[in-house]
Amino acid sequence: MSNKLAFVQKELEKVTLENDRAVAENLKLKNQYKSNIKVEQYKKEISELKETNQILLEERLALQTSCTVLENKYMLADEERQTLINRVKEMKDHEIHFINELNDREEERQRQRLQSALEAVKMTPLVLDQKAFEVLDQEVASPMDHCEDVIPERCKMKFECNELGQVTDVLWHPNGKYFFTAGNDNKIKMFELLNENYVKKCTFTGANQTVTRIDMDPETKHILGSCNDYAVRIWSIDDQRHRAAFTGHTDKVNSAKFFAMGKKIASGSQDRTIKIWDIGSNRCAKTFFPGSTVLDIGTNNRYEMPLISAHFDKNVRFWDTRCDAPVNSVLLNGKVTSLFLSPDYQTVLCLSRDETLSLIDLRNYNILHIYSAEQFRTSSDSSRCAISPGGKYCAAGSADGQIFIWNIAMTKLEKILHKNAHEGSVVLSLAWHPAGNMILSGDRKKTCCIWK
């Protein structure tokens, strides 16, 4: 039995060895089989990748051909664009020349009428009396001789200053004898104030759409107008000639102001850009990108900076013309429609669509005061505000035709002007007389009122 057991153990060992070899061979065959399957998969994937690569190559060739065609079209379009730009420049030059010729003819007709009147006067004996000398003394006296802020009591004069539409802006001449109006009739008009009456002196033409904002250079020789025809225009006041048109905005220009002692212009547009124009070279010197529609522009004429902009996104931004980004910004509670610098250039008054006015200190960018009233309603995104020449009062027009006047320091509502004037029409613009005793206002129904 021992011999048999030893024999059986030897046989078992042989069988175990054979089994191990068979298992190893089986594993080897399985691995080889798996490898063959992976190779087939790899071959299939490589074949698919080659097909995809060929398709991409063909698409690349097609795109390259299309790109070449588009580049040729772009070159042709660019040449056509340059040709159109040159034609537009020529047409604008012709337009300016034509407008100047019309102004020259009108000036010649006025000169002839004046000459005829002088000839008629020569044939009439001159009679002077004491009343004539009194009137002459009144005309010679400057309205700035007695400059004191006075709240107007009533509407002294009411008249239609535009052929159609709204009065978008009004402006007094620094001497107080003349005032300007702009509106939807694409014109700027100049009026002379004579005691208890007014006389239209001249009209500045050349804009193709609404004149949104007007300004005067420090030497009072030129009038500036921002227009809805994407342009900013300059006229000379003496002869009403159209001197220059600055084009470069791609949307309506909401505001423009002289700055840098009248050598440059800052303009803000609905295309969300602010542009600085050099008057000497007649070109755009710099463009800012605030990222929001510009509703008004303010310039600090004393320090040439900061440039201030009011925006649709409720921000008032302060710019240094040497930097591309704003130096600072103040967030208000509504769209900011108007800016007005105080006479001492240390604060700026902001009118916003949340029915309030805010006074911002330019030295630390803090809000000093907020002005509001129960019935006050900001009329539109183009509403304007104003500060009296002495810096004592601020005023703004309301959507119901009323004018609200607040005390700057006390924030107290001093007076509401409304009787026999705009009759419920939206008051868009107003300006305080340089002598501080009158307010000029314009509404949406082409009416101007002088309050005294």
C-alpha positions in Angstrom: 0.0 0.0 0.0 2.9 2.3 0.7 4.4 1.5 -2.8 1.0 2.1 -4.3 0.6 5.4 -2.4 4.0 6.6 -3.6 3.2 5.7 -7.2 -0.2 7.5 -7.0 1.6 10.6 -5.5 4.1 10.6 -8.4 1.2 10.3 -10.9 -0.6 13.2 -9.1 2.5 15.4 -9.3 2.8 14.7 -13.1 -0.9 15.5 -13.6 -0.5 18.7 -11.5 2.4 19.8 -13.6 0.5 19.0 -16.8 -2.4 21.0 -15.5 -0.2 24.0 -14.6 1.3 23.9 -18.1 -2.2 23.7 -19.6 -3.4 26.6 -17.5 -0.4 28.7 -18.4 -0.9 27.8 -22.1 -4.6 28.7 -21.8 -3.7 32.1 -20.3 -1.1 32.7 -23.0 -3.7 31.9 -25.7 -6.3 34.1 -24.1 -3.8 37.0 -24.0 -2.9 36.5 -27.6 -6.5 36.4 -28.5 -7.2 39.7 -26.7 -4.1 41.2 -28.3 -5.4 40.2 -31.7 -8.8 41.8 -31.0 -7.1 45.0 -29.8 -5.0 45.1 -33.0 -8.1 44.7 -35.1 -9.8 47.5 -33.1 -6.7 49.7 -33.5 -6.6 49.0 -37.3 -10.3 49.9 -37.5 -9.8 53.1 -35.5 -6.8 54.1 -37.6 -8.9 53.6 -40.7 -11.7 55.7 -39.3 -9.2 58.4 -38.3 -7.7 58.4 -41.8 -11.2 58.9 -43.3 -12.0 61.7 -40.8 -8.6 63.3 -41.5 -9.3 63.2 -45.3 -12.7 64.8 -44.7 -11.2 67.5 -42.6 -8.5 68.1 -45.2 -11.1 68.5 -47.9 -13.1 70.9 -45.6 -9.9 72.8 -44.9 -9.3 73.2 -48.6 -12.9 74.4 -49.1 -12.7 76.8 -46.2 -9.3 78.1 -47.5 -10.9 78.7 -50.9 -13.9 80.5 -49.2 -11.5 82.6 -47.1 -9.6 83.6 -50.2 -12.9 84.6 -51.9 -14.0 86.5 -48.7 -10.6 88.3 -48.5 -11.0 89.5 -52.1 -14.5 90.6 -51.3 -13.3 92.4 -48.2 -10.6 94.2 -50.2 -13.2 95.3 -52.7 -15.6 96.4 -49.9 -12.8 98.3 -48.2 -11.9 100.1 -51.4 -15.6 100.9 -51.9 -15.9 102.0 -48.3 -12.9 104.4 -48.7 -14.5 105.7 -51.9 -17.8 106.3 -50.1 -16.0 108.0 -47.3 -14.3 110.3 -49.7 -17.6 111.0 -51.4 -19.3 111.7 -48.1 -16.4 114.2 -47.2 -16.8 115.9 -50.6 -20.6 116.1 -50.1 -20.2 117.5 -46.6 -17.7 120.1 -48.0 -20.3 120.9 -50.7 -23.0 121.1 -48.1 -21.0 123.4 -45.9 -20.1 125.6 -48.9 -23.7 125.7 -49.9 -24.9 126.7 -46.4 -22.2 129.3 -46.2 -23.3 130.7 -49.6 -26.9 130.9 -48.3 -25.7 132.7 -45.2 -23.7 135.1 -47.4 -26.7 135.8 -49.5 -28.9 136.4 -46.5 -26.2 138.6 -45.0 -26.0 140.5 -48.3 -29.8 141.0 -48.3 -29.7 142.2 -44.7 -26.9 144.6 -45.6 -29.0 145.9 -48.5 -32.0 146.3 -46.3 -29.9 148.1 -43.7 -28.4 150.3 -46.4 -31.9 151.2 -47.6 -33.0 151.9 -44.0 -29.9 154.1 -43.5 -30.7 156.0 -46.7 -34.2 156.5 -45.4 -32.9 157.7 -42.1 -30.7 160.2 -43.9 -33.7 161.8 -45.4 -35.4 162.1 -41.9 -34.3 164.7 -39.4 -32.9 163.3 -36.2 -34.8 164.2 -33.1 -33.5 163.3 -29.6 -35.3 163.7 -26.4 -34.7 162.8 -22.8 -36.6 159.5 -23.1 -34.3 158.4 -25.9 -31.3 159.0 -23.7 -32.9 157.0 -20.9 -33.5 154.1 -23.2 -29.9 154.3 -24.5 -28.6 154.3 -20.9 -30.7 151.2 -20.2 -29.3 149.4 -23.3 -25.7 150.3 -22.4 -26.0 149.1 -18.8 -24.8 145.5 -18.6 -27.1 142.9 -16.9 -24.1 141.7 -15.0 -23.8 144.9 -13.1 -26.2 143.6 -10.5 -25.6 139.9 -10.3 -27.6 138.4 -7.4 -29.6 135.1 -7.3 -33.3 135.9 -7.3 -36.1 133.4 -7.5 -38.4 134.4 -10.4 -42.1 135.0 -9.6 -44.0 134.6 -12.8 -43.8 133.9 -16.5 -42.9 137.2 -18.1 -42.8 136.0 -21.8 -44.2 133.0 -23.6 -43.5 132.2 -27.3 -43.0 129.4 -29.8 -39.4 129.3 -30.8 -39.4 126.2 -33.1 -41.3 125.3 -36.2 -42.0 121.9 -34.9 -41.4 119.5 -32.0 -39.7 120.0 -28.7 -37.2 122.5 -27.4 -34.2 120.2 -26.4 -31.9 122.9 -25.0 -31.7 126.6 -24.2 -28.6 128.7 -23.4 -28.0 132.3 -22.4 -25.2 134.4 -23.8 -22.8 135.5 -21.0 -23.7 139.1 -21.6 -27.4 138.3 -20.8 -28.7 140.2 -23.9 -29.0 137.1 -26.1 -30.2 133.5 -25.8 -30.2 130.4 -27.9 -32.7 127.6 -28.5 -32.3 124.2 -30.1 -34.9 121.5 -31.0 -36.5 119.1 -33.4 -36.5 121.6 -36.3 -32.8 120.8 -36.8 -31.8 124.4 -36.1 -30.3 126.7 -33.5 -31.9 130.1 -33.1 -30.5 133.2 -31.6 -32.8 135.8 -29.9 -32.1 139.2 -28.5 -33.9 140.3 -25.3 -35.1 143.9 -25.5 -36.7 145.1 -22.2 -40.1 143.4 -22.2 -39.8 141.8 -25.6 -37.6 139.5 -27.7 -36.4 139.6 -31.3 -35.1 136.7 -33.4 -31.6 137.7 -34.6 -30.5 134.7 -36.7 -30.7 131.0 -37.4 -27.9 128.4 -37.5 -28.7 125.7 -40.1 -26.8 122.7 -41.4 -27.8 119.9 -39.0 -29.8 117.0 -40.7 -31.6 115.9 -37.5 -32.5 117.1 -34.0 -29.9 119.3 -32.2 -29.8 117.8 -28.8 -27.4 120.0 -26.8 -25.7 123.4 -27.3 -22.7 125.1 -25.8 -20.6 128.2 -26.4 -16.8 128.6 -26.4 -15.1 130.8 -23.7 -14.5 133.6 -26.2 -18.3 133.5 -27.2 -17.4 133.4 -30.9 -18.7 130.0 -31.7 -21.8 127.9 -30.9 -21.6 124.1 -30.6 -24.4 121.6 -31.3 -24.6 117.9 -30.8 -27.0 116.3 -33.3 -29.0 113.1 -33.8 -27.3 112.7 -37.3 -24.2 111.2 -35.5 -22.3 114.5 -35.8 -21.1 117.5 -33.7 -21.2 120.8 -35.5 -19.6 124.3 -34.9 -21.0 127.6 -36.2 -19.5 131.1 -35.9 -21.9 133.4 -34.2 -21.0 136.6 -36.1 -21.8 135.4 -39.6 -23.7 132.2 -38.8 -21.4 130.2 -41.0 -21.1 126.4 -40.6 -17.4 126.0 -39.7 -16.9 122.3 -39.0 -18.7 118.9 -38.6 -17.1 116.2 -36.5 -18.3 112.7 -37.6 -17.2 109.4 -36.1 -20.0 108.4 -33.7 -22.1 105.5 -34.9 -25.3 106.6 -33.1 -27.1 109.7 -31.9 -24.9 112.3 -30.1 -26.7 113.2 -26.9 -24.3 115.9 -25.6 -21.1 117.9 -26.5 -19.1 120.5 -24.6 -16.1 122.8 -25.3 -13.1 122.3 -22.9 -9.4 122.9 -22.8 -10.0 126.6 -23.2 -12.2 126.0 -26.3 -9.5 124.1 -28.2 -11.1 120.7 -27.8 -14.6 119.2 -27.7 -15.9 116.3 -25.7 -19.0 114.4 -27.0 -21.1 111.5 -25.7 -23.3 109.3 -27.7 -25.8 106.5 -27.6 -23.1 104.3 -29.2 -21.6 104.1 -25.6 -18.5 106.1 -26.4 -17.0 109.4 -25.4 -14.9 111.1 -28.0 -12.4 114.0 -27.7 -12.1 116.1 -30.8 -9.2 118.4 -31.6 -10.6 121.6 -33.3 -7.2 122.6 -34.8 -6.7 119.3 -36.6 -10.4 118.6 -37.1 -9.9 115.0 -36.0 -10.7 112.6 -33.1 -7.9 112.7 -30.6 -9.1 110.0 -28.1 -12.1 107.7 -27.6 -13.3 106.4 -24.2 -15.4 103.2 -23.9 -17.5 103.5 -20.7 -19.8 100.6 -21.7 -23.1 102.5 -21.2 -25.1 105.1 -23.2 -23.9 108.6 -22.5 -26.8 110.9 -21.7 -24.8 114.1 -20.8 -21.3 115.4 -20.7 -19.7 117.9 -18.2 -16.3 119.6 -18.4 -14.4 121.3 -15.7 -13.1 124.4 -17.5 -11.0 125.5 -14.6 -8.8 122.4 -14.3 -9.5 120.8 -17.7 -10.3 117.6 -15.8 -12.1 115.6 -14.7 -14.3 115.1 -17.7 -17.7 114.0 -16.3 -20.2 111.8 -18.0 -23.8 110.8 -17.1 -24.9 107.3 -18.1 -27.9 105.1 -18.7 -26.5 102.5 -16.2 -27.1 105.1 -13.3 -23.4 105.9 -13.0 -21.6 109.3 -13.0 -18.1 108.7 -14.3 -15.1 111.0 -13.8 -12.3 110.9 -16.4 -8.7 112.0 -16.7 -8.0 112.6 -20.4 -4.6 111.0 -20.0 -6.1 107.6 -18.8 -8.3 105.1 -20.7 -10.4 104.1 -17.7 -12.5 106.4 -15.4 -10.7 107.8 -12.4 -13.8 107.3 -10.2 -17.6 106.8 -10.5 -20.6 107.4 -8.4 -23.7 105.1 -8.6 -27.1 106.8 -8.3 -30.6 105.3 -8.0 -31.7 106.1 -11.6 -30.5 106.9 -15.1 -28.6 110.2 -14.9 -30.0 112.6 -17.5 -28.2 115.8 -16.9 -25.0 117.4 -15.3 -24.4 121.0 -14.3 -21.2 122.2 -12.7 -21.5 124.8 -9.9 -20.0 128.3 -10.4 -17.0 127.4 -8.2 -16.3 124.1 -10.1 -16.2 122.2 -6.8 -19.6 120.4 -7.1 -21.7 118.9 -9.9 -25.5 118.7 -9.9 -27.0 115.5 -11.3 -30.6 114.9 -12.4 -31.7 111.3 -12.4 -34.9 109.3 -13.4 -35.6 108.4 -9.7 -37.2 111.9 -9.4 -34.2 113.3 -7.5 -31.3 115.7 -8.0 -27.9 114.9 -6.3 -25.1 117.3 -5.6 -21.6 115.5 -5.8 -18.5 117.0 -4.3 -15.7 116.8 -6.9 -13.0 116.8 -4.3 -13.9 113.5 -2.7 -16.7 112.2 -4.9 -19.2 112.1 -2.1 -22.9 113.0 -2.4 -23.5 116.2 -0.4 -27.2 116.7 -0.8 -30.2 115.1 -2.4 -33.2 117.3 -3.6 -36.7 116.0 -4.2 -40.4 117.0 -4.0 -43.6 115.1 -3.8 -44.9 116.3 -7.2 -41.6 116.4 -9.0 -41.3 114.0 -11.9 -38.3 113.8 -14.2 -39.7 114.3 -17.6 -37.4 112.2 -19.9 -33.9 110.9 -20.5 -33.0 114.3 -22.0 -34.3 116.5 -19.1 -31.9 119.2 -17.9 -31.1 120.9 -14.6 -29.4 124.2 -13.7 -27.7 126.0 -10.9 -28.1 129.8 -10.4 -25.0 131.9 -11.2 -24.4 132.7 -7.6 -24.7 129.0 -6.6 -27.6 129.6 -4.2 -30.4 127.7 -6.0 -30.9 124.8 -8.3 -33.8 124.1 -10.6 -35.3 121.4 -12.8 -38.4 121.0 -15.0 -41.0 118.4 -14.3 -43.2 116.2 -16.5 -46.3 118.2 -15.6 -45.0 121.6 -16.9 -43.8 122.9 -13.5 -40.4 124.2 -12.6 -39.1 123.3 -9.1 -36.5 125.5 -7.4 -34.5 124.3 -4.3 -32.1 126.0 -1.9 -28.7 124.4 -2.6 -27.4 124.6 1.0 -30.6 123.9 2.9 -32.2 121.4 0.3 -35.4 123.2 0.9 -38.0 123.5 -1.9 -38.2 127.3 -2.3 -40.8 127.7 -5.1 -42.8 125.9 -7.9 -43.3 127.9 -11.1 -46.3 126.8 -13.2 -48.9 129.6 -13.8 -49.7 130.7 -17.4 -46.7 129.0 -18.9 -46.1 125.4 -20.2 -49.7 124.3 -19.4 -48.9 120.7 -18.5 -46.4 120.1 -21.2 -43.1 118.3 -20.4 -40.4 120.8 -19.5 -37.2 119.5 -21.0 -34.6 122.3 -20.7 -33.9 125.4 -18.7 -31.1 127.9 -18.1 -30.6 130.6 -15.5 -29.9 134.1 -16.6 -26.2 135.3 -16.0 -27.6 138.1 -13.8 -29.4 135.5 -11.6 -32.9 137.1 -11.9 -34.5 135.2 -14.8 -35.0 131.6 -16.0 -35.4 130.5 -19.6 -37.3 127.2 -20.1 -38.4 125.1 -23.0 -40.9 122.3 -23.3 -41.9 119.4 -25.6 -44.5 121.6 -27.5 -42.0 124.0 -29.0 -42.7 126.7 -26.4 -40.2 128.8 -24.5 -40.9 130.8 -21.3 -38.9 133.5 -19.6 -39.6 133.7 -15.9 -38.8 136.9 -14.0 
